[in-house]
Amino acid sequence: MRDKIRQLVEFLKEVKAETKRVSWAPRKQVLGATFVVLVLVIIMAIYLGIVDLIVAAFMKAILG
């Protein structure tokens, strides 16, 4: 059990060291990309909601 804990601690140390070597995108770029993703998600949610309403109305008309 102690060996597993030591392995976990060593792994976490390596992860921390590796994240320091990563080339991170600038904050402004990350925020811009996040904004674009959120806008697209909202647009798709609205679109799918409208399609769902249309299909539901169509199915209700067909099935009574």
PQR file of N, CA, C, O and H, with PARSE charges and radii, in Angstrom:
ATOM      1  N   MET A   1       0.823  -1.195   0.000 -0.4000 1.5000
ATOM      2  CA  MET A   1       0.000   0.000   0.000 -0.0000 2.0000
ATOM      3  C   MET A   1       0.867   1.259   0.000  0.5500 1.7000
ATOM      4  O   MET A   1       0.569   2.229  -0.697 -0.5500 1.4000
ATOM      5  N   ARG A   2       1.940   1.231   0.788 -0.4000 1.5000
ATOM      6  CA  ARG A   2       2.822   2.398   0.840 -0.0000 2.0000
ATOM      7  C   ARG A   2       3.479   2.643  -0.513  0.5500 1.7000
ATOM      8  O   ARG A   2       3.721   3.785  -0.905 -0.5500 1.4000
ATOM      9  H   ARG A   2       2.182   0.443   1.354  0.4000 1.0000
ATOM     10  N   ASP A   3       3.762   1.558  -1.213 -0.4000 1.5000
ATOM     11  CA  ASP A   3       4.381   1.700  -2.538 -0.0000 2.0000
ATOM     12  C   ASP A   3       3.432   2.417  -3.497  0.5500 1.7000
ATOM     13  O   ASP A   3       3.859   3.259  -4.287 -0.5500 1.4000
ATOM     14  H   ASP A   3       3.566   0.631  -0.894  0.4000 1.0000
ATOM     15  N   LYS A   4       2.162   2.084  -3.425 -0.4000 1.5000
ATOM     16  CA  LYS A   4       1.162   2.738  -4.286 -0.0000 2.0000
ATOM     17  C   LYS A   4       1.063   4.225  -3.954  0.5500 1.7000
ATOM     18  O   LYS A   4       0.943   5.059  -4.852 -0.5500 1.4000
ATOM     19  H   LYS A   4       1.815   1.399  -2.784  0.4000 1.0000
ATOM     20  N   ILE A   5       1.114   4.551  -2.677 -0.4000 1.5000
ATOM     21  CA  ILE A   5       1.046   5.959  -2.270 -0.0000 2.0000
ATOM     22  C   ILE A   5       2.273   6.705  -2.774  0.5500 1.7000
ATOM     23  O   ILE A   5       2.157   7.827  -3.265 -0.5500 1.4000
ATOM     24  H   ILE A   5       1.211   3.874  -1.948  0.4000 1.0000
ATOM     25  N   ARG A   6       3.452   6.089  -2.656 -0.4000 1.5000
ATOM     26  CA  ARG A   6       4.679   6.719  -3.162 -0.0000 2.0000
ATOM     27  C   ARG A   6       4.603   6.924  -4.669  0.5500 1.7000
ATOM     28  O   ARG A   6       5.032   7.958  -5.182 -0.5500 1.4000
ATOM     29  H   ARG A   6       3.546   5.177  -2.256  0.4000 1.0000
ATOM     30  N   GLN A   7       4.062   5.946  -5.371 -0.4000 1.5000
ATOM     31  CA  GLN A   7       3.909   6.070  -6.825 -0.0000 2.0000
ATOM     32  C   GLN A   7       2.960   7.216  -7.167  0.5500 1.7000
ATOM     33  O   GLN A   7       3.210   7.978  -8.101 -0.5500 1.4000
ATOM     34  H   GLN A   7       3.714   5.106  -4.955  0.4000 1.0000
ATOM     35  N   LEU A   8       1.885   7.332  -6.418 -0.4000 1.5000
ATOM     36  CA  LEU A   8       0.927   8.407  -6.650 -0.0000 2.0000
ATOM     37  C   LEU A   8       1.569   9.767  -6.394  0.5500 1.7000
ATOM     38  O   LEU A   8       1.394  10.696  -7.182 -0.5500 1.4000
ATOM     39  H   LEU A   8       1.682   6.714  -5.659  0.4000 1.0000
ATOM     40  N   VAL A   9       2.307   9.885  -5.302 -0.4000 1.5000
ATOM     41  CA  VAL A   9       2.975  11.147  -4.976 -0.0000 2.0000
ATOM     42  C   VAL A   9       3.977  11.499  -6.066  0.5500 1.7000
ATOM     43  O   VAL A   9       4.052  12.653  -6.488 -0.5500 1.4000
ATOM     44  H   VAL A   9       2.450   9.131  -4.662  0.4000 1.0000
ATOM     45  N   GLU A  10       4.738  10.528  -6.522 -0.4000 1.5000
ATOM     46  CA  GLU A  10       5.726  10.767  -7.583 -0.0000 2.0000
ATOM     47  C   GLU A  10       5.030  11.193  -8.877  0.5500 1.7000
ATOM     48  O   GLU A  10       5.484  12.106  -9.567 -0.5500 1.4000
ATOM     49  H   GLU A  10       4.677   9.590  -6.180  0.4000 1.0000
ATOM     50  N   PHE A  11       3.942  10.530  -9.190 -0.4000 1.5000
ATOM     51  CA  PHE A  11       3.182  10.885 -10.387 -0.0000 2.0000
ATOM     52  C   PHE A  11       2.690  12.324 -10.311  0.5500 1.7000
ATOM     53  O   PHE A  11       2.806  13.072 -11.282 -0.5500 1.4000
ATOM     54  H   PHE A  11       3.573   9.789  -8.630  0.4000 1.0000
ATOM     55  N   LEU A  12       2.144  12.715  -9.173 -0.4000 1.5000
ATOM     56  CA  LEU A  12       1.632  14.077  -9.017 -0.0000 2.0000
ATOM     57  C   LEU A  12       2.751  15.108  -9.106  0.5500 1.7000
ATOM     58  O   LEU A  12       2.543  16.197  -9.643 -0.5500 1.4000
ATOM     59  H   LEU A  12       2.049  12.108  -8.384  0.4000 1.0000
ATOM     60  N   LYS A  13       3.930  14.785  -8.591 -0.4000 1.5000
ATOM     61  CA  LYS A  13       5.084  15.686  -8.720 -0.0000 2.0000
ATOM     62  C   LYS A  13       5.467  15.853 -10.189  0.5500 1.7000
ATOM     63  O   LYS A  13       5.781  16.957 -10.632 -0.5500 1.4000
ATOM     64  H   LYS A  13       4.100  13.901  -8.155  0.4000 1.0000
ATOM     65  N   GLU A  14       5.439  14.754 -10.939 -0.4000 1.5000
ATOM     66  CA  GLU A  14       5.764  14.812 -12.362 -0.0000 2.0000
ATOM     67  C   GLU A  14       4.716  15.619 -13.130  0.5500 1.7000
ATOM     68  O   GLU A  14       5.055  16.369 -14.044 -0.5500 1.4000
ATOM     69  H   GLU A  14       5.184  13.857 -10.579  0.4000 1.0000
ATOM     70  N   VAL A  15       3.461  15.466 -12.764 -0.4000 1.5000
ATOM     71  CA  VAL A  15       2.395  16.238 -13.409 -0.0000 2.0000
ATOM     72  C   VAL A  15       2.607  17.723 -13.159  0.5500 1.7000
ATOM     73  O   VAL A  15       2.481  18.532 -14.079 -0.5500 1.4000
ATOM     74  H   VAL A  15       3.185  14.856 -12.021  0.4000 1.0000
ATOM     75  N   LYS A  16       2.926  18.087 -11.927 -0.4000 1.5000
ATOM     76  CA  LYS A  16       3.160  19.490 -11.586 -0.0000 2.0000
ATOM     77  C   LYS A  16       4.338  20.049 -12.376  0.5500 1.7000
ATOM     78  O   LYS A  16       4.271  21.166 -12.889 -0.5500 1.4000
ATOM     79  H   LYS A  16       3.027  17.430 -11.180  0.4000 1.0000
ATOM     80  N   ALA A  17       5.416  19.275 -12.476 -0.4000 1.5000
ATOM     81  CA  ALA A  17       6.587  19.723 -13.234 -0.0000 2.0000
ATOM     82  C   ALA A  17       6.249  19.870 -14.717  0.5500 1.7000
ATOM     83  O   ALA A  17       6.711  20.806 -15.369 -0.5500 1.4000
ATOM     84  H   ALA A  17       5.471  18.367 -12.060  0.4000 1.0000
ATOM     85  N   GLU A  18       5.457  18.963 -15.242 -0.4000 1.5000
ATOM     86  CA  GLU A  18       5.093  19.011 -16.660 -0.0000 2.0000
ATOM     87  C   GLU A  18       4.213  20.217 -16.970  0.5500 1.7000
ATOM     88  O   GLU A  18       4.370  20.847 -18.016 -0.5500 1.4000
ATOM     89  H   GLU A  18       5.082  18.203 -14.712  0.4000 1.0000
ATOM     90  N   THR A  19       3.297  20.540 -16.077 -0.4000 1.5000
ATOM     91  CA  THR A  19       2.422  21.688 -16.330 -0.0000 2.0000
ATOM     92  C   THR A  19       3.198  22.999 -16.334  0.5500 1.7000
ATOM     93  O   THR A  19       2.763  23.973 -16.949 -0.5500 1.4000
ATOM     94  H   THR A  19       3.169  20.028 -15.227  0.4000 1.0000
ATOM     95  N   LYS A  20       4.332  23.033 -15.661 -0.4000 1.5000
ATOM     96  CA  LYS A  20       5.167  24.241 -15.690 -0.0000 2.0000
ATOM     97  C   LYS A  20       5.856  24.403 -17.040  0.5500 1.7000
ATOM     98  O   LYS A  20       6.216  25.516 -17.422 -0.5500 1.4000
ATOM     99  H   LYS A  20       4.684  22.241 -15.161  0.4000 1.0000
ATOM    100  N   ARG A  21       6.040  23.306 -17.761 -0.4000 1.5000
ATOM    101  CA  ARG A  21       6.705  23.354 -19.067 -0.0000 2.0000
ATOM    102  C   ARG A  21       5.737  23.601 -20.220  0.5500 1.7000
ATOM    103  O   ARG A  21       6.161  23.845 -21.349 -0.5500 1.4000
ATOM    104  H   ARG A  21       5.748  22.401 -17.451  0.4000 1.0000
ATOM    105  N   VAL A  22       4.450  23.538 -19.939 -0.4000 1.5000
ATOM    106  CA  VAL A  22       3.439  23.708 -20.984 -0.0000 2.0000
ATOM    107  C   VAL A  22       3.401  25.164 -21.432  0.5500 1.7000
ATOM    108  O   VAL A  22       3.526  26.085 -20.625 -0.5500 1.4000
ATOM    109  H   VAL A  22       4.105  23.340 -19.022  0.4000 1.0000
ATOM    110  N   SER A  23       3.226  25.348 -22.735 -0.4000 1.5000
ATOM    111  CA  SER A  23       3.086  26.694 -23.286 -0.0000 2.0000
ATOM    112  C   SER A  23       1.598  27.037 -23.307  0.5500 1.7000
ATOM    113  O   SER A  23       0.861  26.591 -24.186 -0.5500 1.4000
ATOM    114  H   SER A  23       3.125  24.599 -23.391  0.4000 1.0000
ATOM    115  N   TRP A  24       1.169  27.826 -22.339 -0.4000 1.5000
ATOM    116  CA  TRP A  24      -0.245  28.158 -22.199 -0.0000 2.0000
ATOM    117  C   TRP A  24      -0.615  29.315 -23.110  0.5500 1.7000
ATOM    118  O   TRP A  24       0.203  30.201 -23.359 -0.5500 1.4000
ATOM    119  H   TRP A  24       1.767  28.188 -21.624  0.4000 1.0000
ATOM    120  N   ALA A  25      -1.835  29.312 -23.603 -0.4000 1.5000
ATOM    121  CA  ALA A  25      -2.341  30.410 -24.434 -0.0000 2.0000
ATOM    122  C   ALA A  25      -2.547  31.639 -23.550  0.5500 1.7000
ATOM    123  O   ALA A  25      -2.817  31.516 -22.356 -0.5500 1.4000
ATOM    124  H   ALA A  25      -2.500  28.593 -23.400  0.4000 1.0000
ATOM    125  N   PRO A  26      -2.418  32.822 -24.147 -0.5600 1.5000
ATOM    126  CA  PRO A  26      -2.661  34.044 -23.362  0.2800 2.0000
ATOM    127  C   PRO A  26      -4.102  34.100 -22.857  0.5500 1.7000
ATOM    128  O   PRO A  26      -5.017  33.582 -23.496 -0.5500 1.4000
ATOM    129  N   ARG A  27      -4.286  34.731 -21.712 -0.4000 1.5000
ATOM    130  CA  ARG A  27      -5.605  34.819 -21.081 -0.0000 2.0000
ATOM    131  C   ARG A  27      -6.642  35.428 -22.020  0.5500 1.7000
ATOM    132  O   ARG A  27      -7.779  34.960 -22.077 -0.5500 1.4000
ATOM    133  H   ARG A  27      -3.542  35.152 -21.193  0.4000 1.0000
ATOM    134  N   LYS A  28      -6.257  36.469 -22.753 -0.4000 1.5000
ATOM    135  CA  LYS A  28      -7.192  37.139 -23.661 -0.0000 2.0000
ATOM    136  C   LYS A  28      -7.684  36.170 -24.740  0.5500 1.7000
ATOM    137  O   LYS A  28      -8.864  36.174 -25.089 -0.5500 1.4000
ATOM    138  H   LYS A  28      -5.333  36.850 -22.706  0.4000 1.0000
ATOM    139  N   GLN A  29      -6.789  35.352 -25.259 -0.4000 1.5000
ATOM    140  CA  GLN A  29      -7.153  34.387 -26.296 -0.0000 2.0000
ATOM    141  C   GLN A  29      -8.096  33.318 -25.728  0.5500 1.7000
ATOM    142  O   GLN A  29      -9.063  32.930 -26.383 -0.5500 1.4000
ATOM    143  H   GLN A  29      -5.830  35.348 -24.976  0.4000 1.0000
ATOM    144  N   VAL A  30      -7.815  32.854 -24.529 -0.4000 1.5000
ATOM    145  CA  VAL A  30      -8.663  31.839 -23.902 -0.0000 2.0000
ATOM    146  C   VAL A  30     -10.062  32.397 -23.647  0.5500 1.7000
ATOM    147  O   VAL A  30     -11.059  31.725 -23.911 -0.5500 1.4000
ATOM    148  H   VAL A  30      -7.029  33.169 -23.998  0.4000 1.0000
ATOM    149  N   LEU A  31     -10.133  33.624 -23.135 -0.4000 1.5000
ATOM    150  CA  LEU A  31     -11.439  34.239 -22.881 -0.0000 2.0000
ATOM    151  C   LEU A  31     -12.211  34.455 -24.178  0.5500 1.7000
ATOM    152  O   LEU A  31     -13.426  34.261 -24.215 -0.5500 1.4000
ATOM    153  H   LEU A  31      -9.323  34.169 -22.921  0.4000 1.0000
ATOM    154  N   GLY A  32     -11.518  34.853 -25.239 -0.4000 1.5000
ATOM    155  CA  GLY A  32     -12.172  35.038 -26.531 -0.0000 2.0000
ATOM    156  C   GLY A  32     -12.737  33.738 -27.068  0.5500 1.7000
ATOM    157  O   GLY A  32     -13.870  33.695 -27.548 -0.5500 1.4000
ATOM    158  H   GLY A  32     -10.531  35.011 -25.209  0.4000 1.0000
ATOM    159  N   ALA A  33     -11.942  32.673 -26.986 -0.4000 1.5000
ATOM    160  CA  ALA A  33     -12.400  31.368 -27.466 -0.0000 2.0000
ATOM    161  C   ALA A  33     -13.566  30.863 -26.620  0.5500 1.7000
ATOM    162  O   ALA A  33     -14.512  30.276 -27.147 -0.5500 1.4000
ATOM    163  H   ALA A  33     -11.022  32.708 -26.596  0.4000 1.0000
ATOM    164  N   THR A  34     -13.498  31.089 -25.320 -0.4000 1.5000
ATOM    165  CA  THR A  34     -14.584  30.680 -24.429 -0.0000 2.0000
ATOM    166  C   THR A  34     -15.875  31.403 -24.788  0.5500 1.7000
ATOM    167  O   THR A  34     -16.946  30.796 -24.808 -0.5500 1.4000
ATOM    168  H   THR A  34     -12.730  31.565 -24.892  0.4000 1.0000
ATOM    169  N   PHE A  35     -15.776  32.687 -25.068 -0.4000 1.5000
ATOM    170  CA  PHE A  35     -16.947  33.476 -25.454 -0.0000 2.0000
ATOM    171  C   PHE A  35     -17.557  32.930 -26.743  0.5500 1.7000
ATOM    172  O   PHE A  35     -18.776  32.785 -26.843 -0.5500 1.4000
ATOM    173  H   PHE A  35     -14.906  33.180 -25.052  0.4000 1.0000
ATOM    174  N   VAL A  36     -16.716  32.630 -27.725 -0.4000 1.5000
ATOM    175  CA  VAL A  36     -17.208  32.091 -29.001 -0.0000 2.0000
ATOM    176  C   VAL A  36     -17.935  30.770 -28.766  0.5500 1.7000
ATOM    177  O   VAL A  36     -19.013  30.547 -29.318 -0.5500 1.4000
ATOM    178  H   VAL A  36     -15.726  32.748 -27.644  0.4000 1.0000
ATOM    179  N   VAL A  37     -17.356  29.904 -27.956 -0.4000 1.5000
ATOM    180  CA  VAL A  37     -17.980  28.608 -27.676 -0.0000 2.0000
ATOM    181  C   VAL A  37     -19.326  28.800 -26.986  0.5500 1.7000
ATOM    182  O   VAL A  37     -20.307  28.151 -27.349 -0.5500 1.4000
ATOM    183  H   VAL A  37     -16.481  30.086 -27.507  0.4000 1.0000
ATOM    184  N   LEU A  38     -19.380  29.685 -25.996 -0.4000 1.5000
ATOM    185  CA  LEU A  38     -20.646  29.919 -25.294 -0.0000 2.0000
ATOM    186  C   LEU A  38     -21.721  30.460 -26.229  0.5500 1.7000
ATOM    187  O   LEU A  38     -22.874  30.035 -26.161 -0.5500 1.4000
ATOM    188  H   LEU A  38     -18.584  30.212 -25.701  0.4000 1.0000
ATOM    189  N   VAL A  39     -21.353  31.387 -27.094 -0.4000 1.5000
ATOM    190  CA  VAL A  39     -22.316  31.941 -28.051 -0.0000 2.0000
ATOM    191  C   VAL A  39     -22.826  30.842 -28.980  0.5500 1.7000
ATOM    192  O   VAL A  39     -24.027  30.752 -29.236 -0.5500 1.4000
ATOM    193  H   VAL A  39     -20.416  31.732 -27.149  0.4000 1.0000
ATOM    194  N   LEU A  40     -21.923  30.013 -29.481 -0.4000 1.5000
ATOM    195  CA  LEU A  40     -22.342  28.930 -30.378 -0.0000 2.0000
ATOM    196  C   LEU A  40     -23.230  27.912 -29.666  0.5500 1.7000
ATOM    197  O   LEU A  40     -24.183  27.403 -30.256 -0.5500 1.4000
ATOM    198  H   LEU A  40     -20.947  30.086 -29.273  0.4000 1.0000
ATOM    199  N   VAL A  41     -22.928  27.616 -28.415 -0.4000 1.5000
ATOM    200  CA  VAL A  41     -23.764  26.687 -27.645 -0.0000 2.0000
ATOM    201  C   VAL A  41     -25.166  27.265 -27.465  0.5500 1.7000
ATOM    202  O   VAL A  41     -26.158  26.550 -27.604 -0.5500 1.4000
ATOM    203  H   VAL A  41     -22.154  28.030 -27.935  0.4000 1.0000
ATOM    204  N   ILE A  42     -25.246  28.550 -27.158 -0.4000 1.5000
ATOM    205  CA  ILE A  42     -26.557  29.195 -26.989 -0.0000 2.0000
ATOM    206  C   ILE A  42     -27.335  29.185 -28.301  0.5500 1.7000
ATOM    207  O   ILE A  42     -28.530  28.889 -28.311 -0.5500 1.4000
ATOM    208  H   ILE A  42     -24.441  29.131 -27.045  0.4000 1.0000
ATOM    209  N   ILE A  43     -26.664  29.507 -29.407 -0.4000 1.5000
ATOM    210  CA  ILE A  43     -27.325  29.498 -30.716 -0.0000 2.0000
ATOM    211  C   ILE A  43     -27.838  28.101 -31.049  0.5500 1.7000
ATOM    212  O   ILE A  43     -28.970  27.947 -31.508 -0.5500 1.4000
ATOM    213  H   ILE A  43     -25.693  29.747 -29.398  0.4000 1.0000
ATOM    214  N   MET A  44     -27.010  27.081 -30.819 -0.4000 1.5000
ATOM    215  CA  MET A  44     -27.433  25.710 -31.115 -0.0000 2.0000
ATOM    216  C   MET A  44     -28.583  25.275 -30.208  0.5500 1.7000
ATOM    217  O   MET A  44     -29.483  24.564 -30.656 -0.5500 1.4000
ATOM    218  H   MET A  44     -26.091  27.206 -30.446  0.4000 1.0000
ATOM    219  N   ALA A  45     -28.566  25.689 -28.946 -0.4000 1.5000
ATOM    220  CA  ALA A  45     -29.654  25.338 -28.028 -0.0000 2.0000
ATOM    221  C   ALA A  45     -30.966  25.952 -28.498  0.5500 1.7000
ATOM    222  O   ALA A  45     -32.007  25.295 -28.479 -0.5500 1.4000
ATOM    223  H   ALA A  45     -27.835  26.266 -28.582  0.4000 1.0000
ATOM    224  N   ILE A  46     -30.913  27.206 -28.917 -0.4000 1.5000
ATOM    225  CA  ILE A  46     -32.122  27.865 -29.427 -0.0000 2.0000
ATOM    226  C   ILE A  46     -32.606  27.167 -30.693  0.5500 1.7000
ATOM    227  O   ILE A  46     -33.797  26.891 -30.838 -0.5500 1.4000
ATOM    228  H   ILE A  46     -30.067  27.739 -28.932  0.4000 1.0000
ATOM    229  N   TYR A  47     -31.684  26.883 -31.608 -0.4000 1.5000
ATOM    230  CA  TYR A  47     -32.038  26.210 -32.864 -0.0000 2.0000
ATOM    231  C   TYR A  47     -32.682  24.849 -32.588  0.5500 1.7000
ATOM    232  O   TYR A  47     -33.737  24.533 -33.137 -0.5500 1.4000
ATOM    233  H   TYR A  47     -30.716  27.107 -31.490  0.4000 1.0000
ATOM    234  N   LEU A  48     -32.044  24.050 -31.738 -0.4000 1.5000
ATOM    235  CA  LEU A  48     -32.588  22.720 -31.447 -0.0000 2.0000
ATOM    236  C   LEU A  48     -33.919  22.807 -30.707  0.5500 1.7000
ATOM    237  O   LEU A  48     -34.789  21.957 -30.898 -0.5500 1.4000
ATOM    238  H   LEU A  48     -31.187  24.306 -31.292  0.4000 1.0000
ATOM    239  N   GLY A  49     -34.083  23.821 -29.869 -0.4000 1.5000
ATOM    240  CA  GLY A  49     -35.365  24.022 -29.193 -0.0000 2.0000
ATOM    241  C   GLY A  49     -36.473  24.320 -30.180  0.5500 1.7000
ATOM    242  O   GLY A  49     -37.579  23.793 -30.060 -0.5500 1.4000
ATOM    243  H   GLY A  49     -33.376  24.511 -29.714  0.4000 1.0000
ATOM    244  N   ILE A  50     -36.178  25.165 -31.158 -0.4000 1.5000
ATOM    245  CA  ILE A  50     -37.167  25.498 -32.191 -0.0000 2.0000
ATOM    246  C   ILE A  50     -37.498  24.267 -33.033  0.5500 1.7000
ATOM    247  O   ILE A  50     -38.666  23.997 -33.312 -0.5500 1.4000
ATOM    248  H   ILE A  50     -35.279  25.593 -31.255  0.4000 1.0000
ATOM    249  N   VAL A  51     -36.473  23.527 -33.434 -0.4000 1.5000
ATOM    250  CA  VAL A  51     -36.698  22.303 -34.214 -0.0000 2.0000
ATOM    251  C   VAL A  51     -37.542  21.324 -33.404  0.5500 1.7000
ATOM    252  O   VAL A  51     -38.446  20.692 -33.949 -0.5500 1.4000
ATOM    253  H   VAL A  51     -35.524  23.746 -33.208  0.4000 1.0000
ATOM    254  N   ASP A  52     -37.260  21.191 -32.123 -0.4000 1.5000
ATOM    255  CA  ASP A  52     -38.025  20.290 -31.265 -0.0000 2.0000
ATOM    256  C   ASP A  52     -39.491  20.708 -31.199  0.5500 1.7000
ATOM    257  O   ASP A  52     -40.384  19.864 -31.274 -0.5500 1.4000
ATOM    258  H   ASP A  52     -36.525  21.705 -31.680  0.4000 1.0000
ATOM    259  N   LEU A  53     -39.735  22.000 -31.060 -0.4000 1.5000
ATOM    260  CA  LEU A  53     -41.120  22.482 -31.025 -0.0000 2.0000
ATOM    261  C   LEU A  53     -41.849  22.181 -32.330  0.5500 1.7000
ATOM    262  O   LEU A  53     -43.009  21.771 -32.316 -0.5500 1.4000
ATOM    263  H   LEU A  53     -39.010  22.686 -30.999  0.4000 1.0000
ATOM    264  N   ILE A  54     -41.172  22.384 -33.448 -0.4000 1.5000
ATOM    265  CA  ILE A  54     -41.779  22.120 -34.755 -0.0000 2.0000
ATOM    266  C   ILE A  54     -42.080  20.635 -34.923  0.5500 1.7000
ATOM    267  O   ILE A  54     -43.170  20.261 -35.356 -0.5500 1.4000
ATOM    268  H   ILE A  54     -40.229  22.717 -33.459  0.4000 1.0000
ATOM    269  N   VAL A  55     -41.111  19.795 -34.578 -0.4000 1.5000
ATOM    270  CA  VAL A  55     -41.313  18.347 -34.711 -0.0000 2.0000
ATOM    271  C   VAL A  55     -42.419  17.881 -33.768  0.5500 1.7000
ATOM    272  O   VAL A  55     -43.243  17.049 -34.149 -0.5500 1.4000
ATOM    273  H   VAL A  55     -40.226  20.099 -34.227  0.4000 1.0000
ATOM    274  N   ALA A  56     -42.447  18.405 -32.546 -0.4000 1.5000
ATOM    275  CA  ALA A  56     -43.496  18.020 -31.591 -0.0000 2.0000
ATOM    276  C   ALA A  56     -44.872  18.422 -32.106  0.5500 1.7000
ATOM    277  O   ALA A  56     -45.826  17.651 -31.996 -0.5500 1.4000
ATOM    278  H   ALA A  56     -41.778  19.080 -32.237  0.4000 1.0000
ATOM    279  N   ALA A  57     -44.981  19.623 -32.667 -0.4000 1.5000
ATOM    280  CA  ALA A  57     -46.267  20.067 -33.219 -0.0000 2.0000
ATOM    281  C   ALA A  57     -46.668  19.196 -34.400  0.5500 1.7000
ATOM    282  O   ALA A  57     -47.836  18.835 -34.538 -0.5500 1.4000
ATOM    283  H   ALA A  57     -44.206  20.249 -32.757  0.4000 1.0000
ATOM    284  N   PHE A  58     -45.717  18.859 -35.242 -0.4000 1.5000
ATOM    285  CA  PHE A  58     -45.972  18.001 -36.398 -0.0000 2.0000
ATOM    286  C   PHE A  58     -46.434  16.619 -35.942  0.5500 1.7000
ATOM    287  O   PHE A  58     -47.403  16.084 -36.480 -0.5500 1.4000
ATOM    288  H   PHE A  58     -44.768  19.152 -35.130  0.4000 1.0000
ATOM    289  N   MET A  59     -45.757  16.043 -34.965 -0.4000 1.5000
ATOM    290  CA  MET A  59     -46.129  14.718 -34.462 -0.0000 2.0000
ATOM    291  C   MET A  59     -47.509  14.752 -33.794  0.5500 1.7000
ATOM    292  O   MET A  59     -48.294  13.814 -33.925 -0.5500 1.4000
ATOM    293  H   MET A  59     -44.970  16.478 -34.528  0.4000 1.0000
ATOM    294  N   LYS A  60     -47.790  15.836 -33.082 -0.4000 1.5000
ATOM    295  CA  LYS A  60     -49.096  15.962 -32.435 -0.0000 2.0000
ATOM    296  C   LYS A  60     -50.204  16.044 -33.482  0.5500 1.7000
ATOM    297  O   LYS A  60     -51.280  15.473 -33.302 -0.5500 1.4000
ATOM    298  H   LYS A  60     -47.152  16.598 -32.975  0.4000 1.0000
ATOM    299  N   ALA A  61     -49.935  16.756 -34.575 -0.4000 1.5000
ATOM    300  CA  ALA A  61     -50.925  16.873 -35.646 -0.0000 2.0000
ATOM    301  C   ALA A  61     -51.154  15.526 -36.322  0.5500 1.7000
ATOM    302  O   ALA A  61     -52.286  15.188 -36.668 -0.5500 1.4000
ATOM    303  H   ALA A  61     -49.061  17.219 -34.721  0.4000 1.0000
ATOM    304  N   ILE A  62     -50.100  14.768 -36.509 -0.4000 1.5000
ATOM    305  CA  ILE A  62     -50.222  13.468 -37.178 -0.0000 2.0000
ATOM    306  C   ILE A  62     -50.889  12.440 -36.269  0.5500 1.7000
ATOM    307  O   ILE A  62     -51.805  11.731 -36.686 -0.5500 1.4000
ATOM    308  H   ILE A  62     -49.180  15.043 -36.228  0.4000 1.0000
ATOM    309  N   LEU A  63     -50.425  12.366 -35.032 -0.4000 1.5000
ATOM    310  CA  LEU A  63     -50.907  11.321 -34.127 -0.0000 2.0000
ATOM    311  C   LEU A  63     -52.168  11.713 -33.368  0.5500 1.7000
ATOM    312  O   LEU A  63     -52.820  10.874 -32.747 -0.5500 1.4000
ATOM    313  H   LEU A  63     -49.681  12.942 -34.694  0.4000 1.0000
ATOM    314  N   GLY A  64     -52.492  12.961 -33.423 -0.4000 1.5000
ATOM    315  CA  GLY A  64     -53.732  13.411 -32.791 -0.0000 2.0000
ATOM    316  C   GLY A  64     -53.521  13.706 -31.370  0.5500 1.7000
ATOM    317  O   GLY A  64     -54.457  14.099 -30.675 -0.5500 1.4000
ATOM    318  H   GLY A  64     -51.963  13.643 -33.928  0.4000 1.0000
TER
END
